């Protein structure tokens, strides 16, 4: 078990190092090709962004600004990654539709508050959710601790701290697919960095991030739950630490059109579950740690500096003990 954890964190560390080296090498190469004395800021200042599909955004730079970005996602399961990394197909795999809306307000030029309320609906070959269900509610505080300095390697850096509140159903469910939360308060923390450069006379924006979620409590569960228990079960569950790290690239074809790409490594420690089943037999187990690697190509179009749309798809390309899926989606970004 210790070896498995060591291996997981070893790979995670290597991905973080690779992303940072890649980010810095692009910045350094650009600084060499276009000396600061020869740079113009028109391209960078005029470029419009929605932001890539999977990357978190940093604190906004203008006090009083509102950002609202509704997403629509369809998750189409292709099977499940086993403990050895192989994919096993399942005839009755679960698909879902998710709508979440990013709502962000700039309190100051460096400090923003963000929330992403979410609803979901799921189905498989046997059953469906009974209705649309609200998921757990995250609220984050974001403070930009560094501003990008044009012509140098210094990017924007935002510190993130927040909490996820247990607003989603997770226990004593009418149907297994009605689960939309995990019942715990979870501390949210991380760092996000981004910078824009002029490459081949076009705007090129890079984001790098690492975020974690630490559940703060165990939860009592009974009957059908989001933890895989069935009728007659009584017990409790304690989810482990989880999070993701990655980078995104956005390249402007002109000031309205951009191509974007995300690379994300998701990871999670196991969940401890203990209790008695309907036969009063006590059992205790810890689910296996899991990870997946996602990529997400997309295209962005911005009608103006205050409204734009992004269309693309995320898909898993590697993983273990997790779902294998493709996730077409689109979002509309609006600034007020």
C-alpha positions as CSV (number, residue, x, y, z in Angstrom):
1,X,0.0,0.0,0.0
2,X,2.8,2.4,0.9
3,X,4.5,1.6,-2.4
4,X,1.3,2.4,-4.3
5,X,0.9,5.8,-2.6
6,X,4.6,6.5,-3.2
7,X,4.2,5.7,-6.9
8,X,1.1,7.9,-7.2
9,X,2.7,10.9,-5.6
10,X,6.0,10.3,-7.6
11,X,4.0,10.5,-10.9
12,X,2.1,13.6,-9.6
13,X,5.4,15.3,-8.7
14,X,6.8,14.5,-12.1
15,X,3.8,16.0,-13.8
16,X,4.0,19.2,-11.8
17,X,7.7,19.5,-12.6
18,X,7.1,18.9,-16.3
19,X,4.3,21.4,-16.4
20,X,6.4,24.1,-14.7
21,X,9.5,23.4,-16.9
22,X,7.3,23.5,-20.0
23,X,5.7,26.8,-18.8
24,X,9.0,28.5,-18.0
25,X,10.7,27.3,-21.2
26,X,7.9,28.8,-23.4
27,X,8.2,32.0,-21.5
28,X,12.0,32.1,-21.8
29,X,11.9,31.2,-25.5
30,X,9.4,34.0,-26.2
31,X,11.5,36.5,-24.2
32,X,14.5,35.6,-26.3
33,X,12.7,35.8,-29.7
34,X,11.0,39.1,-29.0
35,X,13.1,41.4,-26.8
36,X,11.1,43.7,-24.5
37,X,12.3,46.8,-26.4
38,X,10.7,45.5,-29.6
39,X,7.4,44.2,-28.1
40,X,4.1,45.9,-28.6
41,X,1.2,45.4,-26.3
42,X,-1.6,45.8,-28.9
43,X,-2.1,42.0,-29.5
44,X,-2.0,41.1,-25.9
45,X,-4.3,44.0,-24.8
46,X,-6.8,43.3,-27.5
47,X,-7.1,39.6,-27.2
48,X,-10.4,38.2,-25.9
49,X,-10.6,35.0,-23.8
50,X,-13.3,32.8,-22.4
51,X,-10.7,30.6,-20.6
52,X,-10.1,26.9,-21.4
53,X,-12.6,24.2,-20.5
54,X,-10.9,22.7,-17.4
55,X,-8.4,25.3,-16.0
56,X,-9.3,27.4,-13.0
57,X,-9.3,31.1,-13.5
58,X,-7.4,33.5,-11.2
59,X,-8.6,36.6,-9.3
60,X,-10.0,39.3,-11.6
61,X,-8.1,42.5,-12.1
62,X,-10.9,45.1,-11.9
63,X,-12.9,45.8,-8.8
64,X,-16.7,45.6,-9.2
65,X,-16.5,43.2,-12.2
66,X,-18.9,40.2,-12.3
67,X,-18.2,37.0,-14.3
68,X,-20.9,34.5,-15.0
69,X,-20.2,31.4,-17.1
70,X,-22.8,28.6,-17.4
71,X,-21.5,25.2,-18.5
72,X,-23.4,22.3,-20.1
73,X,-21.6,18.9,-19.9
74,X,-22.6,15.5,-21.1
75,X,-20.5,12.7,-19.6
76,X,-20.5,9.6,-21.8
77,X,-18.9,6.6,-20.0
78,X,-16.7,4.2,-22.1
79,X,-16.1,1.8,-19.2
80,X,-13.9,1.8,-16.1
81,X,-10.2,1.8,-15.5
82,X,-9.3,-1.2,-13.3
83,X,-6.6,-1.2,-10.6
84,X,-4.0,-2.3,-13.2
85,X,-5.0,0.5,-15.6
86,X,-6.8,-1.6,-18.1
87,X,-10.3,-0.5,-19.2
88,X,-13.3,-2.8,-18.6
89,X,-16.4,-2.2,-20.6
90,X,-19.7,-2.3,-18.8
91,X,-23.0,-2.7,-20.7
92,X,-24.9,-0.7,-18.0
93,X,-22.4,2.1,-17.4
94,X,-23.7,5.4,-16.1
95,X,-23.9,8.6,-18.1
96,X,-24.9,12.0,-16.8
97,X,-25.7,15.6,-17.7
98,X,-24.3,18.4,-15.6
99,X,-25.0,22.1,-15.6
100,X,-22.9,24.3,-13.4
101,X,-22.5,28.0,-13.4
102,X,-19.3,29.8,-12.4
103,X,-20.2,33.1,-10.6
104,X,-17.3,35.4,-9.6
105,X,-17.2,38.9,-8.2
106,X,-14.1,41.1,-8.0
107,X,-14.1,42.7,-4.5
108,X,-10.9,44.5,-5.2
109,X,-8.3,44.6,-8.0
110,X,-6.6,41.6,-6.4
111,X,-9.4,39.8,-4.4
112,X,-12.3,37.8,-5.9
113,X,-15.0,35.5,-4.6
114,X,-16.3,32.6,-6.6
115,X,-18.9,29.9,-6.4
116,X,-20.1,27.2,-8.9
117,X,-23.6,25.9,-8.1
118,X,-24.2,22.6,-10.0
119,X,-27.2,20.4,-10.9
120,X,-27.0,17.0,-12.5
121,X,-29.1,14.2,-13.9
122,X,-27.8,10.6,-14.5
123,X,-29.0,7.4,-16.2
124,X,-27.8,3.9,-17.1
125,X,-29.3,0.8,-18.7
126,X,-31.4,0.0,-15.5
127,X,-32.6,3.3,-14.1
128,X,-32.3,7.1,-14.0
129,X,-32.2,9.8,-11.4
130,X,-35.6,10.6,-10.0
131,X,-35.1,14.3,-11.0
132,X,-32.5,17.0,-11.3
133,X,-30.4,17.2,-8.2
134,X,-28.2,19.9,-6.7
135,X,-24.6,18.9,-6.0
136,X,-22.3,20.1,-3.1
137,X,-21.7,23.9,-3.2
138,X,-18.1,25.2,-3.4
139,X,-17.2,28.8,-2.4
140,X,-13.7,30.1,-2.9
141,X,-11.7,33.2,-2.0
142,X,-9.0,34.1,-4.5
143,X,-6.2,36.6,-4.0
144,X,-3.6,37.5,-6.6
145,X,-0.3,37.6,-4.9
146,X,1.8,38.4,-8.0
147,X,1.0,40.4,-11.2
148,X,2.6,39.5,-14.5
149,X,5.4,41.8,-15.6
150,X,5.5,42.0,-19.4
151,X,8.9,41.2,-20.8
152,X,9.9,39.1,-17.8
153,X,9.3,35.6,-16.7
154,X,7.0,36.7,-13.8
155,X,3.4,35.5,-14.3
156,X,0.2,36.2,-12.4
157,X,-0.1,34.0,-9.3
158,X,-3.4,33.6,-7.4
159,X,-3.8,31.8,-4.0
160,X,-7.1,30.0,-3.5
161,X,-8.8,29.1,-0.3
162,X,-12.4,28.0,0.3
163,X,-14.9,25.5,1.4
164,X,-17.3,23.0,-0.2
165,X,-20.6,22.8,1.6
166,X,-22.6,19.5,1.7
167,X,-25.8,20.5,-0.2
168,X,-26.1,17.4,-2.4
169,X,-27.9,14.2,-1.6
170,X,-25.7,11.4,-0.5
171,X,-27.5,9.0,2.0
172,X,-30.9,7.2,2.3
173,X,-31.5,7.7,-1.4
174,X,-34.6,6.6,-3.2
175,X,-32.4,5.5,-6.2
176,X,-28.7,5.0,-6.4
177,X,-28.4,7.6,-9.2
178,X,-29.9,10.3,-7.0
179,X,-26.6,10.8,-5.2
180,X,-25.1,14.2,-6.0
181,X,-22.8,14.9,-3.0
182,X,-20.6,13.3,-0.4
183,X,-22.0,14.8,2.8
184,X,-18.7,16.4,4.0
185,X,-17.4,19.9,4.4
186,X,-14.2,20.0,2.4
187,X,-11.4,22.6,2.6
188,X,-10.4,23.9,-0.8
189,X,-6.8,25.2,-1.4
190,X,-4.4,25.7,-4.2
191,X,-2.4,28.0,-6.5
192,X,-3.1,29.2,-10.0
193,X,-0.7,30.9,-12.3
194,X,-1.2,32.4,-15.8
195,X,0.6,34.7,-18.2
196,X,0.1,35.9,-21.8
197,X,2.9,36.2,-24.3
198,X,3.3,37.3,-27.9
199,X,4.2,34.3,-30.1
200,X,4.3,34.5,-33.9
201,X,2.6,37.9,-33.6
202,X,-0.4,36.2,-31.8
203,X,-1.5,36.1,-28.1
204,X,-0.5,32.9,-26.3
205,X,-1.8,32.4,-22.8
206,X,-0.5,29.7,-20.4
207,X,-2.1,28.6,-17.2
208,X,-0.6,26.2,-14.6
209,X,-2.3,25.1,-11.4
210,X,-2.5,22.7,-8.5
211,X,-5.5,22.4,-6.2
212,X,-6.5,20.1,-3.3
213,X,-9.7,19.2,-1.5
214,X,-9.5,17.9,2.1
215,X,-12.8,16.5,3.5
216,X,-13.0,17.6,7.2
217,X,-15.5,15.1,8.7
218,X,-16.9,11.6,8.4
219,X,-20.6,11.2,7.5
220,X,-23.3,8.7,8.7
221,X,-24.8,6.7,5.9
222,X,-27.8,4.4,5.7
223,X,-29.5,2.4,3.1
224,X,-28.7,3.3,-0.5
225,X,-26.0,5.9,-0.6
226,X,-23.5,7.7,-2.9
227,X,-20.8,5.4,-1.3
228,X,-22.2,2.3,-3.0
229,X,-24.2,0.9,0.0
230,X,-27.6,-0.8,-0.4
231,X,-30.9,-1.1,1.5
232,X,-30.4,-2.1,5.2
233,X,-26.9,-0.6,5.5
234,X,-25.9,1.4,8.6
235,X,-22.5,2.9,9.0
236,X,-20.3,5.9,8.2
237,X,-17.8,7.0,5.6
238,X,-14.7,9.2,5.5
239,X,-13.5,10.4,2.1
240,X,-9.8,11.0,1.6
241,X,-7.8,13.9,0.2
242,X,-8.3,14.6,-3.6
243,X,-7.4,17.2,-6.1
244,X,-5.8,17.9,-9.5
245,X,-3.0,19.6,-11.3
246,X,-2.4,20.6,-14.9
247,X,-1.7,23.2,-17.5
248,X,-3.7,24.9,-20.3
249,X,-2.7,26.6,-23.5
250,X,-4.7,29.2,-25.4
251,X,-3.5,30.5,-28.8
252,X,-5.3,33.4,-30.5
253,X,-6.0,33.0,-34.3
254,X,-7.2,36.6,-34.1
255,X,-8.7,38.7,-31.4
256,X,-12.0,36.8,-31.5
257,X,-11.0,33.2,-32.2
258,X,-8.7,31.0,-30.1
259,X,-7.7,27.4,-29.9
260,X,-7.3,25.9,-26.4
261,X,-5.9,22.7,-24.8
262,X,-6.0,21.4,-21.3
263,X,-3.9,18.6,-19.7
264,X,-5.1,17.6,-16.2
265,X,-4.1,14.9,-13.7
266,X,-6.9,14.1,-11.2
267,X,-6.1,12.0,-8.1
268,X,-7.9,10.8,-5.0
269,X,-7.0,8.9,-1.9
270,X,-9.3,6.1,-0.8
271,X,-12.5,6.4,1.2
272,X,-12.9,4.5,4.5
273,X,-16.3,2.9,4.9
274,X,-17.5,0.8,7.9
275,X,-20.8,-0.4,9.1
276,X,-23.3,-3.3,9.1
277,X,-25.4,-4.6,6.1
278,X,-29.0,-5.8,6.1
279,X,-27.8,-9.1,7.6
280,X,-26.2,-7.3,10.6
281,X,-22.7,-8.3,9.3
282,X,-20.1,-5.8,10.2
283,X,-17.6,-4.9,7.5
284,X,-14.9,-2.3,7.1
285,X,-12.9,-1.4,4.0
286,X,-11.0,1.4,2.2
287,X,-11.6,1.9,-1.4
288,X,-8.5,2.1,-3.6
289,X,-6.8,5.3,-4.5
290,X,-7.5,6.5,-8.0
291,X,-6.3,8.8,-10.7
292,X,-7.0,9.8,-14.3
293,X,-5.4,11.9,-17.0
294,X,-7.6,14.1,-19.1
295,X,-7.0,16.2,-22.2
296,X,-9.5,18.8,-23.4
297,X,-9.2,20.4,-26.8
298,X,-11.6,23.3,-27.6
299,X,-12.2,26.4,-29.6
300,X,-13.2,29.8,-28.3
301,X,-15.1,32.6,-30.0
302,X,-15.6,36.0,-28.4
303,X,-18.1,38.5,-29.9
304,X,-16.8,41.2,-27.7
305,X,-14.5,41.7,-24.6
306,X,-17.5,40.9,-22.4
307,X,-19.1,37.8,-24.0
308,X,-17.8,34.7,-25.6
309,X,-18.4,31.0,-26.0
310,X,-16.2,27.9,-25.8
311,X,-17.0,24.4,-27.3
312,X,-14.9,21.3,-26.9
313,X,-14.6,18.0,-25.2
314,X,-12.7,16.5,-22.3
315,X,-11.7,12.8,-22.4
316,X,-9.7,10.4,-20.3
317,X,-6.5,8.9,-21.7
318,X,-5.2,7.1,-18.7
319,X,-6.3,6.1,-15.2
320,X,-6.9,3.5,-12.5
321,X,-9.9,2.8,-10.3
322,X,-12.0,5.4,-12.0
323,X,-14.3,6.0,-14.9
324,X,-13.2,6.2,-18.5
325,X,-15.2,8.8,-20.3
326,X,-15.6,11.4,-23.0
327,X,-17.3,14.7,-22.0
328,X,-18.5,17.1,-24.7
329,X,-19.4,20.5,-23.3
330,X,-19.8,24.2,-24.0
331,X,-19.9,27.3,-21.9
332,X,-20.8,31.0,-22.4
333,X,-18.7,33.6,-20.6
334,X,-20.3,36.9,-19.7
335,X,-18.6,39.9,-17.9
336,X,-20.6,42.7,-16.3
